[in-house]
Amino acid sequence: MLRVIKDWYDRHLSDPQAVFLLLLVLGSFVIIITMGNMLTPVFAAVIIAYLLEWFVKLLERWQLRRIFAVLLVWLIFVVLLLLLVFGVLPLLSVQIADFIPEISRYWAKGQNYLTHLSQEYQFISPEFTQRLIENLSDMVGTIGKNLLLGGSIKEITSGAITLVVYLVLLPLLVFFFLKDKTLILHWFGRFLPPQRVLMGQVWNELDRQLGNYIRGKVWEIAIVGAATYALFALFGLKYAFLLAVLVAISCLIPYIGIIIVSVPVLVVAYFQFGYSPDLFWLLICYAVIQGLEGSVLVPLLFSGVVNLHPVAIIVSVLVFGGLWGFWGVFFAIPLATLANALLHAWPNTAFTQQAA
């Protein structure tokens, strides 16, 4: 037993680089767990700056000085942020406010349908439908309370203050991360060991995977959201913008998200159109968009960069989503990719260096 442990240690942790990398990963994990809420604007700014760096480098390749490239990209980002906050969010909030009262009407029709199930189908007992209605009523009531009364004055005020803080701090942090990228990386480099072969290999793999994933996911959300909104608007579906946003956000949760978000789409379409050709054509076109996303768009955008098994993807979504909520779901695949890159680079590098 001791021999097995010693062999494992010699292969994986005998290299000082491996030990330092392990401590760095664990330290980062502890910081995120303990101070994640306080440092959320910083983390968000780092992520946004990482995305915008691609455009800055593109402008630099066009012979534009970095400071001017940073200013141009940053100004475009600020304009898009203001459009999101003062253009998209108000429209979304209006549709949410209109949709909430409709839930009770949809539920009343659903209750009426469930009540008649036992009369139309002999194998369904009235007791079963009654229990089902009671359970669903409790669930709908809880959801309604959370939507209408879930935010106290204190929570609403806190949320408004948080939004203002984000609007001020986020653009400033993004600007300084872009402008002073070299200085910041040099400062962090002072605390790293001079020999960083293993960390370099892991970072190169992660940078390739992470950059392609995030950029591909942004394009996927934009394309799917725009196509879905165009479809819903063409058919005159109620709450087209709200439902299209939900479908776009569902792209963040592979396999599971589209199943969950299709339920409100189906409910709204059914109660608006009933059993009519419009309903069936809408659902067929919606299914075509989802099929094209999975079979054409996703392979085109990601090109097999994220080489993870579907089970690993689902587990990472559940774990990181449970730990960090929305951001955990968004970065579940990149974080799983980081773990995969560590597992692949770690033993090979340590073993190779030891053998040499």
C-alpha positions in Angstrom: 0.0 0.0 0.0 2.8 2.4 0.9 4.5 1.5 -2.3 1.4 2.4 -4.3 1.1 5.8 -2.5 4.8 6.5 -3.0 4.6 5.7 -6.8 1.6 8.0 -7.1 3.3 10.8 -5.2 6.5 10.4 -7.3 4.5 10.6 -10.5 2.1 13.4 -9.7 3.6 15.6 -6.9 7.4 15.1 -7.1 7.6 18.1 -9.5 7.6 21.4 -7.5 5.6 22.9 -10.4 2.9 20.4 -9.9 2.7 21.2 -6.1 2.6 24.9 -6.7 -0.1 24.5 -9.4 -2.1 22.4 -7.0 -1.8 25.0 -4.3 -2.7 27.8 -6.8 -5.9 25.9 -7.9 -6.9 25.2 -4.3 -6.2 28.8 -3.2 -8.3 30.2 -6.1 -11.1 27.8 -5.2 -11.1 28.9 -1.6 -11.1 32.6 -2.6 -14.0 32.1 -4.9 -16.0 30.2 -2.2 -15.3 32.6 0.6 -15.2 35.9 -1.1 -17.1 35.2 -4.4 -20.0 37.5 -3.6 -17.8 40.4 -2.7 -15.5 40.0 -5.7 -18.3 39.3 -8.2 -17.7 42.7 -10.1 -14.0 41.9 -10.3 -14.6 38.4 -11.7 -17.2 39.7 -14.1 -14.8 42.4 -15.3 -12.0 39.9 -15.7 -14.2 37.7 -17.9 -15.4 40.6 -20.0 -11.9 42.0 -20.4 -10.8 38.5 -21.5 -13.4 38.5 -24.2 -12.7 42.0 -25.3 -9.0 41.3 -25.5 -9.6 39.3 -28.7 -11.0 42.5 -30.4 -8.1 44.6 -29.1 -5.6 42.2 -30.5 -7.5 42.2 -33.8 -7.2 46.0 -34.0 -3.5 45.9 -33.0 -2.9 43.6 -36.0 -4.4 46.3 -38.1 -1.6 48.6 -36.9 -3.6 50.5 -34.4 -1.8 51.4 -31.2 -3.0 49.5 -28.1 -4.2 52.4 -26.2 -6.5 53.5 -29.0 -7.6 50.0 -29.6 -8.5 49.7 -26.0 -10.4 53.0 -26.0 -12.4 52.0 -29.1 -13.3 48.6 -27.9 -14.2 49.9 -24.4 -16.4 52.6 -25.8 -18.3 50.1 -27.9 -18.7 47.9 -24.8 -20.1 50.8 -22.7 -22.6 51.7 -25.4 -23.8 48.1 -25.6 -24.0 47.9 -21.8 -26.2 51.1 -21.7 -28.4 49.7 -24.5 -28.8 46.5 -22.5 -29.7 48.3 -19.2 -31.9 51.0 -20.6 -33.3 49.3 -23.7 -33.5 45.6 -23.4 -34.1 45.2 -19.6 -37.1 47.6 -19.5 -38.8 45.8 -22.4 -38.1 42.4 -20.7 -39.5 43.7 -17.3 -42.7 44.9 -19.0 -43.3 41.5 -20.6 -42.6 39.7 -17.3 -45.1 42.1 -15.6 -47.7 41.2 -18.2 -47.0 37.5 -18.1 -47.3 37.0 -14.3 -51.1 37.7 -14.2 -51.6 35.3 -17.1 -50.2 32.4 -15.1 -53.5 32.2 -13.1 -55.6 32.2 -16.2 -53.4 29.4 -17.8 -53.6 27.5 -14.6 -57.4 27.8 -14.4 -57.7 26.3 -17.9 -55.2 23.6 -17.0 -57.3 22.7 -13.9 -60.4 22.4 -16.0 -58.6 20.1 -18.4 -57.3 17.9 -15.6 -60.7 17.7 -14.0 -62.2 16.2 -17.2 -59.4 13.7 -17.6 -61.1 11.1 -15.4 -64.3 11.5 -17.3 -62.7 11.0 -20.7 -60.3 8.2 -19.7 -61.7 5.5 -17.4 -58.2 4.3 -16.2 -57.6 7.7 -14.6 -59.3 7.9 -11.2 -60.8 11.2 -9.9 -58.7 10.9 -6.8 -55.5 10.9 -8.8 -56.5 14.0 -10.7 -57.6 15.8 -7.5 -54.3 15.1 -5.8 -52.4 16.2 -9.0 -54.4 19.4 -9.0 -53.7 20.1 -5.3 -50.0 19.4 -5.7 -49.7 21.6 -8.8 -51.8 24.4 -7.1 -49.4 24.5 -4.2 -46.4 24.6 -6.6 -48.0 27.4 -8.7 -48.9 29.3 -5.6 -45.4 29.2 -4.3 -44.0 30.3 -7.6 -46.5 33.2 -7.7 -45.6 34.3 -4.2 -41.9 34.3 -5.0 -42.5 36.3 -8.2 -44.8 38.9 -6.7 -43.8 39.1 -3.1 -40.4 37.5 -3.0 -38.5 40.8 -3.0 -38.9 42.9 0.2 -38.3 46.7 0.1 -34.9 46.0 1.6 -34.0 43.4 -1.1 -35.3 45.7 -3.9 -33.3 48.6 -2.6 -30.2 46.4 -2.3 -30.7 45.1 -5.8 -31.0 48.7 -7.2 -27.8 49.7 -5.3 -26.0 46.6 -6.7 -27.1 47.5 -10.2 -25.7 51.1 -9.8 -22.5 49.8 -8.4 -22.1 47.4 -11.4 -22.8 50.2 -13.9 -20.1 52.3 -12.4 -17.5 49.7 -11.3 -17.8 47.2 -14.1 -16.8 49.6 -17.0 -14.0 51.1 -15.0 -12.5 47.7 -14.0 -12.8 46.4 -17.6 -11.0 49.5 -18.9 -8.1 49.1 -16.4 -7.8 45.4 -17.0 -7.5 46.0 -20.7 -5.2 49.1 -20.5 -2.9 47.7 -17.8 -2.9 44.0 -18.8 0.9 43.8 -19.1 1.4 45.5 -15.7 -1.1 43.3 -14.0 0.3 40.0 -15.5 3.8 41.2 -14.6 2.8 41.8 -11.0 1.2 38.4 -10.6 4.2 36.8 -12.3 6.4 38.0 -9.4 4.7 35.5 -7.1 5.1 32.6 -9.4 8.1 30.3 -9.6 10.6 31.0 -12.4 10.1 27.5 -13.9 6.5 27.4 -15.2 6.5 24.8 -17.9 3.5 22.9 -16.4 1.5 26.0 -15.8 2.3 27.2 -19.3 1.0 24.0 -20.8 -2.2 24.0 -18.7 -2.8 27.7 -19.4 -2.3 27.3 -23.2 -4.8 24.4 -23.2 -7.3 26.3 -21.1 -6.9 29.5 -23.0 -7.6 27.7 -26.3 -10.6 25.9 -24.8 -12.0 28.8 -22.8 -11.6 31.4 -25.5 -13.3 29.3 -28.1 -16.0 28.2 -25.8 -17.0 31.6 -24.5 -16.9 33.3 -27.9 -18.8 30.4 -29.4 -21.4 30.5 -26.6 -21.9 34.2 -27.0 -22.6 33.8 -30.8 -24.8 30.8 -30.1 -27.0 32.7 -27.7 -27.2 35.7 -30.0 -28.1 33.6 -33.1 -30.6 31.3 -31.4 -32.2 34.2 -29.5 -32.6 36.3 -32.7 -33.9 33.4 -34.8 -36.4 32.4 -32.1 -37.6 35.9 -31.6 -38.1 36.3 -35.4 -40.1 33.1 -35.4 -42.3 34.0 -32.4 -42.9 37.5 -33.8 -43.8 36.2 -37.2 -46.5 34.0 -35.7 -47.6 36.8 -33.3 -46.9 34.8 -30.2 -47.5 36.6 -27.0 -44.5 37.5 -24.9 -42.2 36.7 -27.9 -39.3 38.7 -26.5 -39.5 37.1 -23.1 -39.7 33.6 -24.4 -36.9 34.2 -26.9 -34.7 35.5 -24.1 -35.5 32.3 -22.1 -34.6 30.1 -25.1 -31.4 32.0 -25.6 -30.4 31.6 -22.0 -31.2 27.9 -22.2 -28.2 27.5 -24.4 -26.1 27.9 -21.3 -27.4 24.6 -19.9 -26.7 21.8 -22.4 -29.3 19.1 -22.9 -31.4 20.2 -19.9 -32.0 23.8 -20.6 -33.9 23.4 -23.9 -36.3 20.8 -22.3 -37.1 23.1 -19.4 -37.6 26.3 -21.5 -39.8 24.5 -24.1 -42.5 24.0 -21.4 -43.5 27.8 -21.2 -43.2 28.1 -25.0 -45.6 25.2 -25.5 -48.0 26.4 -22.8 -48.2 30.0 -24.2 -48.6 28.7 -27.8 -51.3 26.2 -26.8 -53.5 28.6 -24.9 -53.1 31.3 -27.6 -53.6 29.2 -30.7 -55.3 26.0 -29.4 -55.3 23.0 -31.6 -54.8 24.9 -34.8 -52.4 24.8 -37.8 -50.7 27.9 -36.3 -49.8 25.9 -33.3 -48.4 22.9 -35.2 -46.4 25.1 -37.7 -45.0 27.1 -34.8 -43.8 24.0 -33.0 -42.4 22.5 -36.2 -40.4 25.6 -37.0 -39.3 25.8 -33.3 -38.1 22.2 -33.5 -36.3 22.9 -36.7 -34.4 25.8 -35.1 -33.4 23.6 -32.2 -32.4 20.8 -34.5 -30.2 23.2 -36.6 -28.6 24.5 -33.5 -27.6 21.1 -32.3 -26.6 19.6 -35.6 -25.2 22.6 -37.5 -24.6 25.7 -35.3 -22.9 24.1 -32.3 -20.5 22.0 -34.4 -19.7 25.0 -36.6 -19.0 27.3 -33.6 -17.1 24.9 -31.3 -15.6 22.5 -33.9 -15.0 19.9 -31.2 -12.9 22.2 -29.1 -14.6 21.2 -25.9 -14.0 17.4 -25.9 -16.1 16.4 -22.9 -18.5 13.5 -22.5 -22.1 14.5 -22.1 -22.2 12.9 -18.6 -19.3 15.1 -17.6 -21.0 18.2 -19.0 -24.3 17.5 -17.1 -22.4 16.7 -13.8 -20.4 19.9 -14.1 -23.5 22.0 -14.7 -25.2 20.5 -11.6 -22.1 20.9 -9.4 -20.9 24.4 -10.4 -24.5 25.7 -10.8 -25.2 24.6 -7.3 -22.1 26.3 -6.0 -22.2 29.6 -7.9 -25.7 29.9 -9.5 -25.9 31.6 -12.9 -22.1 32.1 -13.3 -21.5 28.5 -12.2 -23.8 27.3 -15.0 -22.3 29.6 -17.5 -18.7 28.5 -16.7 -19.5 24.9 -15.9 -18.0 23.6 -19.2 -14.9 25.9 -19.0 -14.3 24.8 -15.4 -14.7 21.2 -16.4 -12.3 21.8 -19.2 -9.8 23.3 -16.7 -10.0 20.1 -14.7 -9.6 18.0 -17.9 -6.6 20.1 -18.9 -5.0 19.6 -15.5 -5.6 15.8 -15.6 -4.1 15.5 -19.0 -1.1 17.9 -18.6 -0.2 17.1 -15.0 0.9 13.4 -15.0 2.5 13.6 -18.4 4.6 16.7 -17.6 5.6 15.5 -14.1 6.5 12.0 -15.4 8.4 13.3 -18.4 10.5 15.7 -16.4 11.2 13.1 -13.8 12.3 10.6 -16.4 14.5 13.1 -18.1 
